[in-house]
């Protein structure tokens, strides 16, 4: 069976490579945190919208625990306490 990359992976690789190329001789720093924070908030917002703001359903879609989802939604300011 052929091992195909997901289209999201292609987009991420393209833009991350551009970012690194644009740095030139400047060494990158905190790349992991930059990528995770750039992707996580919009992903959570879109999945929550798709789940009609049902946290249990959104957690199921994401494959994470509902308490973990709630913590992340709070961290990103997508819900209030």
Secondary structure, DSSP 8 states (H G I E B T S, - for coil): ------HHHHHHHHHHHHHHHHHTTS---SHHHHHHHHHHHHHHHHHHHHTTT-HHHHHHHHTS-HHHHHHHHHHTTSS--
